Amino acid sequence: MPRVVHFEIGADDPERAIAFYRDVFHWQIDETYPDQEYWPIRTGSEEEPGINGGLFRRQGAVHVIPTIQVPSVDEYAAQVQAHGGQVVVGKQTIPGMGYLAYCQDTEGNLLGILQEDQTV
């Protein structure tokens, strides 16, 4: 069946958004295509499960909500706020999965942060 293999994040201020995702999640964001206003994002090593993406200057409405696995929803919610974002739906329990919160980055994009339940 088809799988999600890439994500993209739109930004009104790409430099601000790059700083946000680098500072909060420590993603590697390259400046490979600045003349095209597209910056590739690497979210982890190739040995780990997950996908990579890109960041682009927003042109119109974009409504995708990526969910990012984190070791602690509480710690990352605090990091989001410390770097100019906000928590829009606080930590909630997802039975059999873990904990989830929805946040907004510095560009108004929604993102989920998910902490796996290690007891499942």
Summary of the structure (lengths in Angstrom):
residues: 120
radius of gyration: 14.4
end to end distance: 25.7
largest distance: 47.1
contacts: 314
relative contact order: 0.22
helix: 21%
strand: 38%
